[in-house]
Amino acid sequence: MKLKKSKKSEFKRFKIIKNSVQLFFFALISFIAIRHMVISGREAAAVDAYCPFGAVESVLTYIFTGNFLPRIQISTFIIFGALVLAVIISNKGFCGWICPLGTFQEWISNLARKLKIPKINVSKQLDFYLRFVKYLFLIWIIYASYVFASLVFRAYDPFITLFHFGEGLIYDFETEKILAYLSLLLVIIGSLFIDRFWCKYACPLGAKINILALLSPTKITRDEKKCTECTLCDMNCPMNCEIMTKSKVKDVECIDCLKCVNICPVNALSLEIGGKNK
């Protein structure tokens, strides 16, 4: 089903707004990272201080020792607390609108479309099992961080690697740094063929947010009377959530990007927050 001219204009405005929000947060984290590398020391905190996942990694250490892991600051826990509150209120908007690594993956996927690189269609059964990997990954990271009293995932974190902009790699070929860049390369290659590859199958923070999202009253709702079953919503969902067959989409994988809501030609989809449609 083709979109009407008015709907195309509406969707274009939505994309401009969403892209602007994503670019702002990507630029903000980039500024923080560059400032730290230029100034360094306590005067300019590293990106670790602003990454909510650090609080997840430190939770066992803090509970049993009262101490933070190296590089973790109180700001990390404050940001994670704010994220928990945001997820409970608005579901996974953080993943769809703010997370810079999610934005980076979208840019790679968009580039792949322009280059006409064919997407890989992962079977439903394989996709179902692969999505459990991130939960196992999360459990291992929390446990290992406590046992070794360090941010064990940091050395291989594509987020950290991305925002270090190659700093150190040319001069220091330690195994960990090579693996770090291989993890970023995996994200890039994966995103060329699968939308939100890292988010779907490997993101440990996404796994934690998925658990919290179960408490959120926010969901996508479908007006069955308006719906023409054109499948545009299902085809355009970057997380491959099933939308067209449900009256209420309460899938923890939904990142609330609102693409389905804004591309629906008959406005059959809406965002419901606490029982009220927006």
C-alpha positions as CSV (number, residue, x, y, z in Angstrom):
1,M,0.0,0.0,0.0
2,K,1.4,3.4,-1.1
3,L,1.4,6.3,1.3
4,K,-0.6,9.4,0.4
5,K,1.3,12.7,-0.2
6,S,0.1,14.1,3.1
7,K,1.2,11.0,5.0
8,K,4.6,11.1,3.2
9,S,5.1,14.7,4.4
10,E,4.1,13.7,7.9
11,F,6.5,10.8,8.0
12,K,9.3,13.0,6.6
13,R,8.7,15.4,9.5
14,F,8.8,12.6,12.0
15,K,12.1,11.3,10.5
16,I,13.6,14.8,10.8
17,I,12.6,15.1,14.4
18,K,13.9,11.6,15.3
19,N,17.1,12.0,13.4
20,S,17.7,15.4,15.1
21,V,17.2,13.9,18.6
22,Q,19.5,11.0,17.8
23,L,22.2,13.3,16.3
24,F,22.1,15.5,19.4
25,F,22.8,12.7,21.8
26,F,25.4,11.2,19.5
27,A,27.2,14.6,19.3
28,L,26.9,15.1,23.0
29,I,28.6,11.7,23.8
30,S,31.2,12.5,21.1
31,F,32.0,15.8,22.7
32,I,32.3,14.2,26.2
33,A,34.7,11.5,24.8
34,I,36.9,14.0,22.9
35,R,37.0,16.4,25.8
36,H,38.2,13.5,28.1
37,M,40.9,12.5,25.6
38,V,42.1,16.0,25.2
39,I,42.0,17.2,28.8
40,S,42.0,13.8,30.6
41,G,42.2,13.3,34.3
42,R,39.5,14.2,36.8
43,E,38.7,17.5,35.1
44,A,37.0,15.7,32.3
45,A,35.2,12.5,33.0
46,A,35.3,9.6,30.6
47,V,32.3,8.3,28.7
48,D,32.1,5.5,31.3
49,A,30.8,8.0,33.8
50,Y,27.8,8.7,31.6
51,C,27.1,5.1,30.5
52,P,24.3,3.6,32.6
53,F,25.5,0.0,32.0
54,G,28.5,0.7,34.3
55,A,26.0,0.7,37.2
56,V,24.7,-2.7,36.1
57,E,28.3,-4.1,36.0
58,S,29.0,-2.6,39.4
59,V,25.9,-3.7,41.2
60,L,27.3,-6.9,43.0
61,T,30.5,-5.1,43.9
62,Y,28.7,-2.2,45.4
63,I,26.2,-4.5,47.3
64,F,28.9,-6.7,48.9
65,T,31.7,-4.2,49.3
66,G,30.2,-0.7,49.2
67,N,32.7,0.3,46.6
68,F,32.5,1.2,42.9
69,L,34.5,-0.6,40.2
70,P,37.3,1.5,38.7
71,R,36.1,4.2,36.3
72,I,32.6,4.1,37.8
73,Q,31.3,7.2,39.5
74,I,28.2,8.2,41.4
75,S,26.9,9.9,38.2
76,T,26.8,6.4,36.6
77,F,24.3,5.2,39.2
78,I,22.3,8.5,39.0
79,I,22.0,8.1,35.2
80,F,21.0,4.5,35.5
81,G,18.4,5.4,38.1
82,A,17.0,8.0,35.7
83,L,17.0,5.4,32.9
84,V,15.1,2.9,35.1
85,L,12.5,5.6,35.8
86,A,12.3,6.5,32.1
87,V,11.8,2.9,31.0
88,I,9.0,2.3,33.5
89,I,7.3,5.4,32.4
90,S,7.9,5.4,28.7
91,N,9.2,1.9,27.9
92,K,12.3,1.6,25.7
93,G,12.4,5.1,24.1
94,F,16.1,5.3,25.3
95,C,17.0,2.5,22.9
96,G,15.1,4.0,20.0
97,W,15.9,7.7,20.4
98,I,18.9,8.2,22.7
99,C,21.4,5.3,22.7
100,P,24.3,6.4,20.4
101,L,25.3,2.9,19.6
102,G,21.7,2.2,18.4
103,T,21.9,5.4,16.3
104,F,25.2,4.3,14.8
105,Q,23.6,0.9,13.8
106,E,20.8,2.8,12.1
107,W,23.2,4.9,10.1
108,I,25.0,1.7,9.0
109,S,21.7,0.1,8.0
110,N,20.6,3.2,6.1
111,L,24.0,3.2,4.3
112,A,23.5,-0.5,3.4
113,R,20.1,0.3,1.9
114,K,21.6,3.1,-0.2
115,L,24.2,0.7,-1.4
116,K,21.5,-1.8,-2.1
117,I,23.1,-4.4,0.1
118,P,20.5,-7.2,0.6
119,K,19.3,-7.9,4.1
120,I,19.5,-11.3,5.7
121,N,16.2,-12.8,6.7
122,V,16.8,-14.7,9.9
123,S,14.3,-17.5,10.4
124,K,11.8,-17.0,13.3
125,Q,13.1,-20.0,15.1
126,L,16.8,-19.0,14.9
127,D,15.9,-15.4,15.8
128,F,14.0,-16.6,18.9
129,Y,17.0,-18.4,20.3
130,L,19.6,-15.8,19.3
131,R,17.7,-13.2,21.3
132,F,18.5,-15.1,24.5
133,V,22.2,-14.6,23.9
134,K,22.1,-11.1,25.3
135,Y,20.6,-12.3,28.6
136,L,23.4,-14.9,29.0
137,F,25.9,-12.2,28.2
138,L,24.4,-9.9,30.8
139,I,24.6,-12.6,33.5
140,W,28.2,-13.4,32.7
141,I,29.2,-9.7,32.7
142,I,27.7,-9.0,36.1
143,Y,29.3,-12.1,37.6
144,A,32.7,-11.7,36.0
145,S,32.8,-7.9,36.9
146,Y,32.3,-8.9,40.6
147,V,34.8,-11.8,40.6
148,F,37.6,-9.8,38.9
149,A,36.7,-6.4,40.5
150,S,36.9,-4.7,37.2
151,L,34.8,-3.7,34.2
152,V,35.5,-6.9,32.3
153,F,33.2,-6.0,29.4
154,R,34.8,-2.6,28.9
155,A,37.8,-4.0,27.0
156,Y,35.4,-5.5,24.3
157,D,32.6,-2.9,24.5
158,P,31.8,-1.6,21.0
159,F,30.3,1.6,22.6
160,I,33.6,2.4,24.3
161,T,35.6,1.5,21.2
162,L,33.5,3.6,19.0
163,F,33.9,6.7,21.1
164,H,37.6,6.4,21.5
165,F,37.9,7.1,17.8
166,G,40.9,4.9,17.2
167,E,42.9,6.4,20.0
168,G,45.7,4.0,21.1
169,L,45.1,1.3,18.5
170,I,47.9,2.4,16.2
171,Y,50.5,2.4,19.0
172,D,49.3,-0.4,21.2
173,F,48.4,-3.8,19.7
174,E,47.3,-5.5,22.9
175,T,45.0,-8.5,22.5
176,E,42.2,-6.8,24.3
177,K,42.3,-3.7,22.1
178,I,42.3,-5.9,19.0
179,L,39.3,-7.8,20.3
180,A,37.6,-4.4,21.1
181,Y,37.9,-3.3,17.5
182,L,36.8,-6.7,16.2
183,S,33.6,-6.3,18.4
184,L,33.0,-2.9,16.8
185,L,33.6,-4.5,13.3
186,L,31.1,-7.2,14.2
187,V,28.5,-4.5,15.0
188,I,29.2,-2.7,11.7
189,I,29.1,-5.9,9.5
190,G,26.0,-7.2,11.4
191,S,24.2,-3.9,10.9
192,L,24.8,-4.0,7.2
193,F,22.7,-7.1,6.9
194,I,20.4,-7.1,9.9
195,D,18.7,-4.0,11.4
196,R,19.7,-3.3,14.9
197,F,21.9,-6.4,15.0
198,W,23.6,-5.6,18.3
199,C,20.4,-4.5,19.9
200,K,18.6,-7.7,19.0
201,Y,21.2,-10.3,19.8
202,A,24.0,-9.0,22.0
203,C,23.4,-5.8,23.9
204,P,23.6,-6.5,27.6
205,L,22.1,-3.2,28.6
206,G,19.2,-3.9,26.2
207,A,18.7,-7.2,28.1
208,K,18.4,-5.3,31.4
209,I,16.1,-2.7,29.9
210,N,13.9,-5.5,28.5
211,I,13.4,-6.8,32.0
212,L,12.5,-3.4,33.3
213,A,10.2,-2.8,30.3
214,L,7.9,-5.5,31.7
215,L,6.8,-2.9,34.3
216,S,6.0,-0.2,31.8
217,P,2.4,0.7,31.0
218,T,3.4,2.2,27.7
219,K,2.6,0.2,24.5
220,I,1.7,0.5,20.9
221,T,-2.0,-0.1,20.3
222,R,-3.7,-1.0,17.0
223,D,-7.3,0.0,16.0
224,E,-8.5,-3.1,14.4
225,K,-11.4,-1.3,12.7
226,K,-9.1,1.2,11.0
227,C,-6.3,-1.4,10.1
228,T,-6.3,-2.5,6.5
229,E,-3.6,-5.1,7.1
230,C,-1.2,-3.5,4.6
231,T,1.8,-5.0,6.6
232,L,3.8,-1.7,6.4
233,C,4.2,-1.7,10.2
234,D,5.7,-5.2,10.3
235,M,7.9,-4.6,7.3
236,N,9.3,-1.4,8.7
237,C,9.9,-2.4,12.3
238,P,13.7,-2.5,12.9
239,M,13.3,-5.0,15.7
240,N,11.0,-7.3,13.7
241,C,8.1,-7.1,16.3
242,E,4.8,-8.5,15.2
243,I,2.4,-5.6,15.1
244,M,-0.3,-6.2,12.5
245,T,-1.8,-9.2,14.2
246,K,-2.0,-7.7,17.7
247,S,-4.4,-5.2,19.3
248,K,-1.7,-4.2,21.8
249,V,2.0,-4.6,21.1
250,K,3.6,-5.3,24.5
251,D,6.8,-6.8,23.1
252,V,9.9,-6.1,25.3
253,E,12.0,-6.0,22.1
254,C,10.0,-2.9,20.9
255,I,12.3,0.1,21.1
256,D,9.5,2.7,20.8
257,C,11.1,4.3,17.8
258,L,7.5,5.0,16.7
259,K,8.3,4.2,13.0
260,C,5.2,2.0,12.8
261,V,2.9,4.6,14.2
262,N,4.1,7.3,11.8
263,I,4.2,5.1,8.7
264,C,0.7,3.7,9.1
265,P,-1.3,5.1,6.2
266,V,-4.7,5.0,8.1
267,N,-3.4,6.1,11.5
268,A,-4.5,2.7,13.0
269,L,-1.5,2.7,15.4
270,S,-0.9,4.9,18.4
271,L,1.3,5.1,21.5
272,E,-0.6,4.3,24.7
273,I,0.8,5.7,27.9
274,G,-1.0,4.6,31.1
275,G,-4.2,3.9,29.2
276,K,-4.2,7.1,27.2
277,N,-3.4,7.2,23.5
278,K,-1.0,9.9,22.2
